[in-house]
Amino acid sequence: MAGGFVSQTPGVRNYNYKLTPKVFVTCFIGAFGGLIFGYDLGISGGVTQMEPFLEEFFPYVYKKMKNAHENEYCRFDSQLLTLFTSSLYLAALVSSLFASTITRVFGRKWSMFLGGLTFFIGSAFNGFAQNIAMLLIGRILLGFGVGFANQSVPVYLSEMAPPNLRGAFNNGFQVAIIFGIVVATIINYFTAQLKGNIGWRISLGLACVPAMMIMIGALILPDTPNSLIERGFTEDAKKMLQSIRGTSEVDEEFQDLIDASEESKQVKHPWKNIMLPRYRPQLIMTCFIPFFQQLTGINVITFYAPVLFQTLGFGSKASLLSAMVTGIIELLCTFVSVFTVDRFGRRVLFLQGGIQMLISQIAIGVMIGVKFGTVGTGNIGKTDANLIVALICIYVAGFAWSWGPLGWLVPSEISPLEIRSAAQAINVAVNMFFTFLVAQLFLTMLCHMKFGLFFFFAVFVFIMTIFIYLMLPETKNVPIEEMNRVWKAHWFWGRFIPDEAVGVSAAEMQQKSV
């Protein structure tokens, strides 16, 4: 038996639907929620290597950077500097837990709106910051916005999209994240050339633009049929389902949504129920997938690409340009996932991307180790520097069509309605917690682990690839309310799913692919 792969899931229904302009437009606008996360990911790394910004708020790091004899690995090592970046993700962790209740009680769109509003206020604090306190308050408010958006947007996209295109539409969230990163990197490239403090203020202040986009988008978006049923608007939900499916023949899917909602109403405490054995597969996946996503090491590249490239000997301008190139490559490669995830499935992309990242990370670690050794001194030639950039681009490409989009897609599509908001909150909280740890500890880890840091992340990429091979069943083309059948048919998780959860006999559900 080949790991957890299930080529066909017995009993899964095929609903009647068409790809309508309405579902395309709503999912396109809904994906705007990823822009605020992406913009911050891209902007913070560039700002933290702008000399006027460092001189204003982190003079110790500025003097250290100017020391020509400093250990290259430790040039930017400062817990206060990393706190500027990482404080956002700790705030996002906390807010995602509150966002779960708001998303369930008031609907997905209002959680998205609240995320945009708090992000907007945070961008004003950062753009006009006069001291460290204002910077950190702004970052915390930005984090609240990211937490709300990341909790609600993937669920919104998964519930609105037709089952056979759910992967592509949900990956729009990751496309928006990467687009935000690219735009932020381009802005950093030009604002870094401005004299005085105006450059970093423009970079941080322009975060208000994606915030306004998500607020306006949330106001004009309809809510999902699932959410409308959950809040008692049954007739509106049926009309919405007919509208986004492009047909009046939605009785079967609508009844499944009603049944799922009725079952969810029996669950008074989703945070308690998600701990029950019958939800063990969803709990494990919503914890381990975001954990592994951050331990790929991608945010080392995303947060600190300009700093990393400068450490490798690039000038400030060249560092920002190199970071911009890797961001554009990540954006283009994310579209590979959009167009292939519903054709080849989640597992194929996870496994191929994992292997590609593993090989490139090992190669990067070896090259940096050869050039800088363990003491952190030495020079790197233009050819070798360009080769390292190429390897980083290969690594980024592998992430962009695998763990990047799928890290958000899979957790948002695998949980039944009664625990969906709680499961997504856990997904975001785990993601933000380990994003915080990586952001806070990376520069210190680089200083002490040196080139071995890349081997550290490579070990986790190896482990996560094996985990996916063995433990994740294929979920492509499976209606979101039928997902229990996938878990029941899995070689390991099937023992946790009761027969009544799938509505068919146990004998039927024991059919597995070899």
N, C-alpha and C positions, 0 to 999 in steps of 0.2 A: 504493500500500500504506500503510495507516494505522499507522505506527509499528511497535510490537512486538505488536500485538493479535492474538491467536489465538482465534477464536470456538469452534473445535472442534479438539481434538487427536486425530489419527488413531491408532487402536489402543488407546486408553486403556480399561482394563477397568472394568466396573461390578460391584462386589462385592455380595454378599447380606448385608444387615444391617438391624437395627432399632435405634431409639433406646431403650436400656434404662435402667432406674433406676440400675443399677450404674455405667454409664459417666457418667451425669449426676452422681452423687454423687462419684465419684472425681475427675472433672475440677473439680467445685466445690471439693472439699477441696484438690486440687492447686494451684488458683489462689491459695490462701492465701499461696503464696510471694511474690506481688506485694505483700502487705500490708507487709512489712518495708521494701521499697524505697519504697513510697508514704508510709509513716509518716515515714521520715527526710526525704524530699523536702519534706513539708509542715511538719515540726516545726522544721527548722534555720533556715528563713527567719524564722519568728516569734520564735524564741529570740534570734536575733542583733539584734533591734531592741527587746528587753526591757531597760529601763534598768538594773535590778539586775545582769543578766548582763553587760552591757557595762561597768558600773562595777567589777565584780569581776575580770573577765579582760582587758578592753580599755579601760582608762581613757582612753587617747588618743582613741579613737573616740567615747567618751562625751562628753568635753569638746568635741570637734569638732561633734558633733551638737547640743550645747547652744548653740553659737555662732550667734546669730540672723542674723549678717551673712555666714555662710559661703555659698559657691557651692553652690546646691542640687544640682547634678550631682555634687558631690564630698563630700557630707556624710558618707558612710559608707566612703570610699575607704581601705582598709587591707588590705595583703597578709596580715597575720596573721589578721585577721577572716575573710577569704575562705578562708584555709588551714583554718580550723575546718570550713567547709562542704566544701571540695573534697578534703581528705585522704582522706575516705571513698572517693571514686571512683577515686583512684589505687590504693588498697588493693584495691578490687573488680576493677580491671584485672588486677593480679597474681594474685589468687586465682582468677579465671575460667580462667586458663591451667592451673592445677593441677586445677581442678574438672573439666576435660575428661577427664582420665585417671580420676579417681574415678567420674565419671558412667558412663564406658564399662566399667570393671572391676568396680565394685560395684553399679551400677544407679542409676537416676535418683533414687529415693526417699532413698537414703542421702546423696547429695549435697545434697538438700533439707534433710535432718535436720542435717547438719553446718553448713549455712548458718544455720539457726535457732539452733543452739547458740552459734556464735561471735557472732551478733547479740545474743543474750541476755547474754553476758558483757560485750560492748561497752556495752550499755545500763546495766549496773551501774556500769561505770567512769565513764560520763558523768553519771549521776544523783548519784553521790557525789564528783564531781570537786572537788579542792581547789586545783588549779593547771592551767596550760596543758598540762603534760605529760600529766596524767591525761585531760584532754579529748581530746588528739590520739591517745593510745593507745586510748581508747574509740572514737574515730572510725575508726581503722584496723581494729579488730576488727569494728565494724559493717560496714565495707567488705568484709571477708572474707566476712561473711554474705551481703551483697547479691550478691557475685560468684558464690558457689556457687548461690544461689537463682535468679538470673537466667540462669545457664548451664543449669540442669537443668529448671526448671519449663516454659518454652515447649516444649522437646523432649518432655517428658512429656505435655503436653496434646495436642500434634500427633500423637503416636503412639497415644494412647488414643482419640481422637475418630474417629467415622466420617467418611469423606472429604467427604460433602456437608454436614457441619456442623463441619468442622475449624476454619473461620474463627471461627465463633461461640464454640466452646469455648475456642480459643486466646485469643480476645479477653477471656475471663474473667480472664486474667492482668493485662491493662490495667485492667479494671474494678476488680480488687483494688488495683492501684497507686493509682488515683484515689480509691477509697474510703479507703485509708490516708491520702492527702493531706487529704481532707475531714475525717476524724476528727481528724487532727493539728492542722488549722487551728482546729477547734472547741475542742479542748483548749487551744491557745495563747490563744484569745480569752478563756477564763475564767481560766487560770493567770496571764495577764498582769496581772490585776486584784488578785492576791494581793500582800501586802506582803512585802518582804525577798526572800531568795533561794529561798524555797520554790517559787515559781511555775515558774521555769525548770528546777528539779530534778525537779519532777513531770513536766513535759513531756518531758524527756530520759529519765527513768527508766521512764516508761510504755511505752517501746519494747520492754520485756520481754514485754508482752502479745502483740503479733503474733509475736514470736519463739517464744513457747510454743505459739501456735496452729500454726505451721508444723512445729514439732518433733513435736507430738502427731499432726498430720495425716500427717506422713511415716511415723510408726510404724504407722498403721492402713491406709495405702494399699497396694494391690498394685503390683507393678512391671509395666511394659508388656510386651506380647508380644515386641516388637522386642528389648528389653533381655534378656528371659529367653532368647530364642534366641541372642543374641549371647554369653551367658555359659554356654550349653550345656544349659539346662533346656527341652528341646524339648517334652516332653509337657506340662509346666506351662504353657508358652506357648500350646499349642493349646487347653487348657482355658480359659485366660484369654481368648483370642480369642473362643471360643464364648460365654463368659459376657458379655463386653462388647458383642458383636454380636447377642446374643439369638437365635442360631440355631446348629445343629450343622453347617450347610452352609457351612463356612468354608475348604474345601480349597483353593480357588483363591487366596484372599488369603493363607492360611497358606503355601502353596508359594512365593508371591512373597516373603514374609518370609524363608523358608528360603534361597531363591536369593540374596536381597540379603545375608543373613548370610554365606553361603558366599563370595560375592564380596568382602565386607568382610574376611574372614579372610585373603584373599590380599594385603591391604594391611597390611604390617607397620609402616609409618611414615605414619600419616594426615597428620601435619604436613608431611611431604615430598611426599606424593601430592597434597595439595590444590593444590600449585603446578603440577601437570601441566596441559597445555592442555585436556584433556577436562573438567576441573573449573573452567575459567576463568569460566563464567557464575556459578557459586555463589560463587567467591572474590570476584569483583567486587561482587556484590550484598551479600554478608555484610560487605564493607568499606564500601561507599558508602551503603547504606541507614541503618545506625546513624550514620555520619558526617553525612549530611544531616538525620537526625532531630534531632540536637543543634544543628545549625546553623539549624533553624527558629527558634531563640530561645526555645523553650517553657520551658526551665529558667531563663531569666531571670525569667519570670513565676512559675514554681513555687518556685525557691529564694528569690527576693527580692521576691515580691509585696508583703509588708508594708513592706519597705524602699522599694520603688519607689513605692508609694502614699503613703508618708510624704514622700518626696522631692517628690511632686506636690502636697504641701500638706495632705494628710489628717493628722488627729491619730493618735496611736498606736492608740487603740481603733478608730477608723474605718478605719485601715489594715488591721488584723486582720479586721475585719468584711468589708471589700471583698475581701480575699484569700479569705475563707470563701465568699463568694458566687461568685467565679470558680471555686473548687474544686467547688462543688455543680453549677454549670453544666457543668464538664468531666465530672463523673461521669455526669450525665444524658445528655449527648451521646455518651459512650462507648457507651451502650446502643444508639444509632442504628447504630453499626458492628456491634454484636453481632447485630442483627436484619436487617441488610442486606448484610453482607459476603459471605455465601454465596448471595445472590440476585442482587445487582448486580455482584459481583466486586471484586477488589482495586483494579484500575486506576481504575475510576470514582470510588471513594472517595479514592484518592490524588490524582487530578487535580482533583476538585471542592474537596477540602480545601485543596490548594495554592493555588488561585486565591483562595479565601476568605481565607486567611492573608495572601497577598500584598497584597490590597486593604486589609485592616484594618491591617496593619503600616505601610503608607505613610501612611494617614490618621492613625495615632497619632503617627508621626514629625512630620508636618506640624503637628498641633495643639500638641505639646510645643515644637516649634521656634518657633511663633508666640508662645507664652506666655512661654517662658524665654529664647529667643534663644540666642546663643552664650556669653553671660556667665553664665548660670545664675541670674539674679536676676529677680524678678517675682512676681506673684500670679496665682493661677488661681481663677476664680469657681466657685461650686458647680455651675452648669449645665455649664460646660466640663469640670469634674472628673468629673461624672457621665457626660458624653458619652465621655470617655476610658475610663472604667470599662466602658461599654457596648461600645466598640470592642475593648477587651481581651477582653471576654466573647465577642464574635463571633470573634476570633482563636482563643481557647481552644476554642470549639466546633468550628471547622474542624480544628484539630489533633486533637481528641478522637475524631472519627470517621474520621480518615485516618492521619496519620503516627504518632499515639500508639499505637494498637493494631497497625496494620499494620507498624510498624517492628520489632515483636517477632514477629508472625505469619509474615511472608514469609520472613525468614532461617531460621526454624526448620522450615519445611516444604519447602524447595527442594532440600536436599542428600540424596544417597544415604547409606545406613547407614554405608558404609566411611569417610566423612569427616564424618559428621553432628556428632559430638562436637567435633571440631576446628573445624568451621565455626561452630558455635554459640559456642565459646570465642572465636573471632575476632570474632564479632558483639558479644559482651558486652565484650570488651577494647577494641574500637574505640569502642563506645558509652560506656564508662566513661572512656576517655582524653579524649574530646572533652567529656564531661560535666565532667570535672576542669578542662579548659582554660576552658570557659565559666564555671564556678563561680569559678575562681581569678581570671579576668581581667575579669569583667563590671563590677564596681564601678569598676575602673581605666579600663576602656573607656568606661563611662558618664561618668566624670569628664573624659576627654579627647575622646571622640567626640561627647559630648552627645547631642542628639536624632538625630544622624546614625547612631547605633547601630542604630536601628530600620530605617533604610534599608539598613544593612550586612546585617542578617538578611534583609531583603526580597529583596536580590539573590540570596542563596542559595536562598530559597524559589522564586524564578523558575527558577534553574538546575536545582533538583531536580525541579521539575514537568516540565520539558522532558526530563530524564533518564528519568523514569518513562514518559512518553509514548513515547519511542523505544526503551527498552531492557528494560522489564519485560513479559514475556508474562503472560497471565491464567492463574492457577493454581487458580481455584475448582473444586471438585468433582473434582479430580484426585487419585487415591490417592497417598499420599506416596511409595510405592515405584515409581510410574509417572512420576515427575516429569521424567525424562530425555526423555520424548517431547515435553514442552512445549518444552524448550530446543532439541531437534532441529528442531522445526517453526518456530522463531523466525527472522526474516529475517537477523539478525546472528549470534546465538549458535549457530545450527545447524552452522556450519562447524567448531566445536570439538568437537562430540559425535560420536564414532565410531558407525557403523551398528550394531555389535554391542552397544552400550550400550542400545539400544532394542529389539533383537530383531526388527526388520522391515527391509524393503528400503529403500534410500536413496530410491528413486523415490517410495515411499509417503509417506515423511516430508517430502518437499519440498512437500506440499500446504499452502498457507497461505491465510489469509483476506485479503480485500482490504478 
